[in-house]
């Protein structure tokens, strides 16, 4: 492997070893045992009901009060950040521009 003109023989060797091992596993007919990433969105049955906001005990089968509030979407958050950044830049540079204009006006008027 080369990166910016520099060779990385260690990486090349590791990739070559991996290819050889994979071919050997396939030749033997082994099932590929790929490591599965943990699904962070999966719902476990073992999670407590308190995390879900409900009680299911026989003694107290009332539901907890859950406040439902609108959650802004990713796009709405990005738009709000852009608006805020624009306002900050306008305040920063517009005020400097206005100061420069007023100084120039004072200078031209001889004040």
PEDABEL-V920228 format. One record per run of one state. SS is the DSSP state (~ for helix, > for strand, _ for the rest). FROM is the first residue (numbers start at 1). TO is the last residue. If there is no record, write none. Layout:
# PEDABEL-V920228
SS,FROM,TO ; SS,FROM,TO
This chain:
# PEDABEL-V920228
_,1,1 ; >,2,3 ; _,4,5 ; >,6,7 ; _,8,8 ; ~,9,28 ; _,29,48 ; ~,49,52 ; _,53,53 ; >,54,54 ; _,55,62 ; >,63,63 ; _,64,73 ; ~,74,109 ; _,110,111
